[in-house]
Amino acid sequence: MDNLTHTLSGLVAARLMPARGLPMRSRYIAGALAANFPDLDILLAPISSELYLMHHRGETHSLLMLPLWALLLSWIFARLFKSPGGWRDFYGLTAVVLLVHIFGDWITGYGTQLFAPFTRETYALGTTFIIDPLLTLALLLGFVGSLLWKASPRAAQLSAVLVIAWIGTQFYWKQQALDAGKAYALAEGLKDAKVSAEPRPVSPFNWTVIVREPEHYHYAHLKLYADAPRSVPADAHWLTRALADFQPPGTADWKTVAKFGKGQDGALARDIWARPEFAFFRWFASAPALYRIDRHTHGACVWFEDLRFAAPGRESPFRFGLCGPEWQSYRLSRDGKATRFR
C-alpha cells in the first residue's frame, strides 16, 4: 500500500483509539508516524538491493515483531510528548496502527512476511492493488470528518466500515476472477492446474488470472462484468490501449508461456534456474518464467520474470537473470538496462 494511504489509516486509527488523556494532536502525530514506521526497511536499499527486497515487508511488517516495535515507538513518543503515563499511554495506539499497516500490505498482491524473521514465506490476500484511490478516499473522508466533528468519532467509524466493506467486495470480485481461470483450466483439460488472480490498477474489475502447470503458465487479463471486448484505434493513448487489453472472461486472450522456454534455451534456462547465485529470485518469484536469452560474444544473459507482475502497457519491474561467463546476478530495468544486482 502507498504511504499516503498508510498515513491516513494511522490518522483514522488514532481517532478511533481511546484517548488515555492524550491531546488529539499528539495522537494524530503519533498515529501518522507509526503508520509509516514499517516502511523504514527502505533504508536497506542503499546497502544492497538484494538485502532490501529480501527483507522488504519483513521484520518491520512481522506480527511476531510487532509488540517490540510498538514498545520502541511508545517509548519514543512518550519522551517526545512528555506524557505523564510514559510509554503505556501510547502502546495501544502504536500497536493498533502497526497492525493496520501490516493489514494494508497483506491485502495487496505483493505479500507480507507475517512471521519474519523465523520464516521468509510471504502471505497475501491479494484483493487490492497497491494504489487504490477509492480506499484512500474513504480514509481521507474519515480523517477530514474527524477534524470537522471533533466531538464524535463517527466519521472515523464510518470510514473504517467503508474500508472493510470495500475490501470484502474486492474479495468477492477476486473469486469471480478465480472462477474464470478455473473454467478455462477445465475447458483445456488442465485438471491439476492451480489458479491465482492478481488485482490490477485503474478499475477494480481488472484482473490478471494465471493458470499454473509445473512446466507452463496460461494467463489472461480479464475485465469482469464487461459484455464485449473494447476496440480502440492503433494511435490511441497508451493507457487507453493498455486498458483495452482487459477483456471479458468469455472472450479473453489466453497466452501460454513455457517456464523454461524450449530446446537449447530450455536446457540453459534450467541450468541457470538451479544455480545458487539465483537463490534470491527462486525465493522471490511466485510465477517465474523465462523472459529471454541475450547471447553475446563471451556468453549469454538469461533473464526470468515473475508473471505475477505482468500487466498490459508496462514493462515488468522485476526481471532478474545471470550473465556469463561468470554467471553473476543482474537486474533488467524497464528501459532494458542491465545493472549488477547485489
C-alpha positions as CSV (number, residue, x, y, z in Angstrom):
1,M,0.0,0.0,0.0
2,D,1.2,3.5,-0.7
3,N,2.4,5.8,2.1
4,L,-0.4,8.3,1.7
5,T,-2.9,5.6,2.4
6,H,-0.9,4.2,5.3
7,T,-0.7,7.7,6.8
8,L,-4.5,8.2,6.5
9,S,-5.1,4.8,8.1
10,G,-2.9,5.8,11.0
11,L,-4.8,9.1,11.5
12,V,-8.2,7.3,11.4
13,A,-7.0,4.6,13.8
14,A,-5.7,7.3,16.1
15,R,-9.2,8.9,16.2
16,L,-10.7,5.5,17.0
17,M,-8.4,4.6,19.8
18,P,-9.2,5.6,23.5
19,A,-7.7,8.9,24.4
20,R,-5.9,7.9,27.6
21,G,-5.7,11.6,28.4
22,L,-3.6,12.4,25.3
23,P,-4.3,15.5,23.3
24,M,-5.8,14.8,19.9
25,R,-2.9,16.5,18.2
26,S,-0.4,14.1,19.9
27,R,-2.5,11.1,18.9
28,Y,-2.6,12.2,15.3
29,I,1.1,12.8,15.1
30,A,1.9,9.5,16.8
31,G,-0.6,7.7,14.5
32,A,0.9,9.2,11.3
33,L,4.5,8.4,12.3
34,A,3.7,4.9,13.5
35,A,1.8,4.2,10.3
36,N,4.9,4.8,8.2
37,F,7.5,3.2,10.6
38,P,7.4,-0.3,8.9
39,D,8.5,1.2,5.6
40,L,11.8,2.3,7.1
41,D,13.1,-1.0,5.7
42,I,13.7,1.2,2.6
43,L,17.0,2.2,4.4
44,L,18.4,-1.2,3.4
45,A,18.2,-0.3,-0.3
46,P,21.4,1.8,-0.5
47,I,23.3,-1.0,1.3
48,S,22.1,-3.8,-1.0
49,S,19.2,-4.2,-3.4
50,E,19.0,-7.9,-2.7
51,L,19.1,-7.3,1.1
52,Y,16.3,-4.8,0.7
53,L,14.0,-7.0,-1.4
54,M,14.7,-10.0,0.9
55,H,13.7,-8.0,4.0
56,H,11.1,-5.7,2.4
57,R,7.9,-6.2,4.3
58,G,9.8,-8.5,6.5
59,E,10.9,-7.9,10.1
60,T,9.2,-4.4,10.3
61,H,6.0,-5.9,9.0
62,S,6.1,-9.0,11.2
63,L,3.3,-9.9,13.6
64,L,5.8,-11.5,15.8
65,M,8.0,-8.4,16.0
66,L,5.0,-6.0,16.3
67,P,5.0,-5.9,20.2
68,L,8.7,-4.9,20.2
69,W,8.2,-2.2,17.6
70,A,5.2,-0.9,19.5
71,L,7.2,-0.7,22.7
72,L,10.0,1.1,20.9
73,L,7.7,3.7,19.3
74,S,5.7,4.1,22.5
75,W,8.9,4.9,24.4
76,I,10.0,7.5,21.8
77,F,6.5,9.1,21.7
78,A,6.4,9.3,25.5
79,R,9.7,11.2,25.5
80,L,8.7,13.4,22.6
81,F,5.4,14.4,24.1
82,K,6.5,14.2,27.7
83,S,3.5,12.0,28.5
84,P,2.7,11.6,32.3
85,G,1.9,8.0,31.8
86,G,5.1,7.2,29.9
87,W,5.1,4.6,27.2
88,R,1.9,3.0,28.4
89,D,-0.1,6.0,27.1
90,F,1.0,5.2,23.5
91,Y,1.4,1.4,23.5
92,G,-2.2,0.6,22.5
93,L,-2.2,3.2,19.8
94,T,1.1,2.3,18.2
95,A,0.3,-1.5,18.3
96,V,-3.0,-1.0,16.5
97,V,-1.6,1.4,13.9
98,L,1.3,-1.0,13.2
99,L,-1.3,-3.8,12.8
100,V,-3.3,-1.7,10.4
101,H,-0.2,-1.1,8.3
102,I,0.5,-4.8,8.1
103,F,-3.1,-5.4,7.2
104,G,-2.9,-2.8,4.5
105,D,0.1,-4.5,2.9
106,W,-1.3,-8.0,3.4
107,I,-4.4,-7.3,1.2
108,T,-2.2,-6.4,-1.8
109,G,-0.7,-8.9,-4.2
110,Y,2.9,-8.3,-3.3
111,G,2.7,-10.2,0.0
112,T,4.0,-9.7,3.5
113,Q,6.3,-11.8,5.7
114,L,4.0,-12.1,8.6
115,F,6.2,-14.3,10.7
116,A,9.7,-12.9,9.9
117,P,12.5,-13.5,10.9
118,F,11.6,-17.1,11.6
119,T,10.3,-17.7,8.1
120,R,10.6,-15.8,4.8
121,E,7.3,-17.1,3.5
122,T,5.0,-14.3,2.2
123,Y,1.3,-14.1,2.7
124,A,-1.1,-12.1,0.6
125,L,-4.9,-11.8,0.5
126,G,-4.4,-10.3,-3.0
127,T,-7.7,-8.3,-3.2
128,T,-6.3,-4.8,-3.6
129,F,-3.9,-3.1,-6.0
130,I,-1.0,-1.3,-4.2
131,I,-2.6,2.0,-5.0
132,D,-6.4,2.1,-4.5
133,P,-7.9,5.6,-4.9
134,L,-11.3,4.6,-3.5
135,L,-9.8,3.1,-0.4
136,T,-7.7,6.1,0.1
137,L,-10.7,8.4,-0.4
138,A,-12.7,6.5,2.2
139,L,-9.9,7.1,4.7
140,L,-9.4,10.7,3.7
141,L,-13.1,11.4,4.3
142,G,-12.9,9.8,7.7
143,F,-10.0,11.9,8.7
144,V,-11.5,15.2,7.3
145,G,-14.8,14.3,9.0
146,S,-12.9,13.8,12.3
147,L,-11.4,17.3,12.0
148,L,-14.8,18.9,11.3
149,W,-16.7,17.0,14.0
150,K,-14.1,16.8,16.7
151,A,-16.5,15.7,19.5
152,S,-17.5,12.5,17.8
153,P,-15.6,9.5,16.3
154,R,-18.5,8.6,14.0
155,A,-16.7,9.9,10.8
156,A,-13.7,7.6,11.6
157,Q,-16.0,4.7,12.4
158,L,-17.9,5.1,9.2
159,S,-14.6,5.3,7.3
160,A,-13.4,2.0,8.9
161,V,-16.7,0.3,7.9
162,L,-16.5,1.6,4.3
163,V,-12.9,0.3,4.0
164,I,-13.8,-3.2,5.3
165,A,-16.9,-3.3,3.1
166,W,-14.8,-2.3,0.1
167,I,-12.1,-4.9,0.7
168,G,-14.9,-7.5,1.2
169,T,-16.4,-6.5,-2.2
170,Q,-13.0,-6.8,-3.8
171,F,-12.6,-10.3,-2.3
172,Y,-15.9,-11.3,-4.0
173,W,-14.6,-10.0,-7.3
174,K,-11.4,-11.9,-6.9
175,Q,-13.5,-15.1,-6.5
176,Q,-15.1,-14.2,-9.9
177,A,-11.7,-13.9,-11.5
178,L,-10.6,-17.2,-10.0
179,D,-13.8,-18.9,-11.3
180,A,-13.0,-17.6,-14.8
181,G,-9.5,-19.2,-14.5
182,K,-10.9,-22.5,-13.2
183,A,-13.4,-22.5,-16.1
184,Y,-10.5,-22.1,-18.6
185,A,-8.5,-24.8,-16.9
186,L,-11.5,-27.2,-17.0
187,A,-12.2,-26.4,-20.7
188,E,-8.5,-27.1,-21.6
189,G,-8.3,-30.3,-19.5
190,L,-5.8,-28.9,-17.1
191,K,-7.0,-31.0,-14.1
192,D,-4.2,-30.4,-11.7
193,A,-3.5,-26.7,-12.6
194,K,-3.5,-24.1,-9.8
195,V,-5.3,-20.8,-10.4
196,S,-4.4,-17.4,-9.0
197,A,-5.7,-13.9,-9.7
198,E,-3.8,-10.6,-9.3
199,P,-5.6,-7.1,-8.9
200,R,-4.7,-4.5,-11.5
201,P,-4.9,-0.7,-11.4
202,V,-7.5,1.8,-12.6
203,S,-10.5,-0.4,-12.3
204,P,-11.4,-3.0,-9.5
205,F,-12.8,-5.1,-12.3
206,N,-9.3,-5.5,-13.9
207,W,-7.6,-8.8,-13.0
208,T,-4.7,-10.9,-14.3
209,V,-5.5,-14.6,-13.9
210,I,-2.7,-17.2,-14.0
211,V,-3.3,-20.9,-14.5
212,R,-0.2,-22.8,-13.4
213,E,1.2,-26.1,-14.5
214,P,4.6,-27.5,-13.5
215,E,6.1,-26.5,-16.8
216,H,3.7,-23.9,-18.3
217,Y,1.6,-20.9,-17.4
218,H,-1.6,-19.8,-19.0
219,Y,-2.6,-16.2,-18.3
220,A,-5.1,-13.6,-19.4
221,H,-6.0,-10.0,-18.5
222,L,-9.7,-10.0,-17.6
223,K,-12.3,-7.3,-17.1
224,L,-15.2,-8.6,-15.0
225,Y,-18.8,-7.8,-15.9
226,A,-17.8,-6.5,-19.4
227,D,-20.1,-7.5,-22.2
228,A,-17.8,-7.3,-25.2
229,P,-14.1,-6.6,-26.0
230,R,-13.2,-2.9,-26.2
231,S,-11.9,-1.8,-29.6
232,V,-9.6,1.2,-29.8
233,P,-7.7,2.8,-32.7
234,A,-4.0,2.0,-33.1
235,D,-3.0,5.6,-32.4
236,A,-4.9,5.8,-29.1
237,H,-3.1,6.9,-25.9
238,W,-1.0,4.1,-24.5
239,L,-3.2,3.9,-21.3
240,T,-6.3,3.5,-23.4
241,R,-4.7,0.7,-25.4
242,A,-3.5,-1.0,-22.3
243,L,-6.9,-0.9,-20.6
244,A,-8.4,-2.3,-23.8
245,D,-6.3,-5.5,-23.3
246,F,-8.5,-6.3,-20.3
247,Q,-11.2,-8.4,-21.9
248,P,-14.4,-10.1,-20.8
249,P,-13.8,-13.7,-19.4
250,G,-15.7,-15.2,-22.3
251,T,-13.5,-13.7,-25.0
252,A,-10.2,-13.4,-23.1
253,D,-7.0,-13.8,-25.0
254,W,-5.2,-16.5,-23.1
255,K,-1.4,-16.7,-23.5
256,T,0.7,-19.8,-22.8
257,V,4.3,-19.5,-21.6
258,A,6.8,-22.3,-21.0
259,K,8.5,-21.8,-17.7
260,F,12.0,-22.6,-19.2
261,G,11.4,-22.0,-22.9
262,K,12.1,-24.7,-25.4
263,G,15.1,-26.6,-27.0
264,Q,18.5,-25.3,-26.2
265,D,17.1,-22.3,-24.4
266,G,15.2,-24.6,-22.1
267,A,18.3,-26.5,-21.2
268,L,20.3,-23.4,-20.4
269,A,17.4,-21.8,-18.5
270,R,17.0,-24.9,-16.3
271,D,20.7,-24.8,-15.5
272,I,20.6,-21.1,-14.6
273,W,17.4,-21.5,-12.6
274,A,19.1,-24.2,-10.4
275,R,22.3,-22.2,-9.7
276,P,23.0,-21.0,-6.1
277,E,23.5,-17.4,-7.5
278,F,19.9,-17.4,-8.4
279,A,18.5,-18.4,-5.0
280,F,17.1,-14.9,-4.4
281,F,14.8,-15.0,-7.4
282,R,13.7,-18.6,-6.7
283,W,12.5,-17.3,-3.4
284,F,11.0,-14.1,-4.7
285,A,9.0,-15.2,-7.7
286,S,5.7,-17.0,-7.4
287,A,5.1,-17.4,-11.2
288,P,8.7,-17.4,-12.7
289,A,9.1,-17.8,-16.4
290,L,11.9,-17.3,-18.9
291,Y,11.7,-13.8,-20.3
292,R,14.5,-14.0,-22.9
293,I,18.2,-15.0,-23.5
294,D,20.6,-12.4,-24.8
295,R,23.6,-14.1,-26.4
296,H,26.9,-12.2,-26.8
297,T,30.5,-13.0,-27.7
298,H,31.6,-14.2,-24.3
299,G,28.4,-16.0,-23.1
300,A,24.8,-15.1,-22.5
301,C,22.4,-13.3,-20.2
302,V,19.4,-15.5,-19.1
303,W,16.5,-13.4,-17.9
304,F,13.5,-14.5,-15.9
305,E,10.4,-12.5,-15.0
306,D,7.6,-13.0,-12.5
307,L,4.3,-13.2,-14.3
308,R,2.6,-12.1,-11.1
309,F,3.5,-8.6,-12.1
310,A,2.6,-8.9,-15.8
311,A,0.3,-6.1,-16.9
312,P,-0.7,-4.5,-20.2
313,G,1.0,-1.3,-21.2
314,R,4.1,-1.5,-18.9
315,E,7.3,-3.4,-18.5
316,S,7.6,-5.7,-15.5
317,P,9.5,-4.1,-12.6
318,F,11.0,-7.5,-11.6
319,R,13.2,-9.1,-14.2
320,F,16.4,-10.8,-13.0
321,G,19.0,-13.0,-14.6
322,L,22.5,-14.4,-14.6
323,C,25.1,-13.3,-17.1
324,G,28.0,-15.4,-18.3
325,P,30.7,-16.4,-18.4
326,E,31.0,-15.6,-14.7
327,W,27.2,-16.0,-14.2
328,Q,26.7,-13.1,-11.9
329,S,23.4,-11.8,-10.9
330,Y,21.8,-8.8,-12.8
331,R,18.5,-6.9,-12.8
332,L,16.9,-5.8,-16.0
333,S,15.3,-2.3,-15.7
334,R,12.2,-1.3,-17.6
335,D,14.3,0.6,-20.1
336,G,16.3,-2.5,-20.9
337,K,19.4,-1.6,-18.9
338,A,21.1,-4.4,-17.0
339,T,22.6,-3.5,-13.6
340,R,24.6,-5.7,-11.3
341,F,22.3,-7.0,-8.5
342,R,23.9,-7.1,-5.1
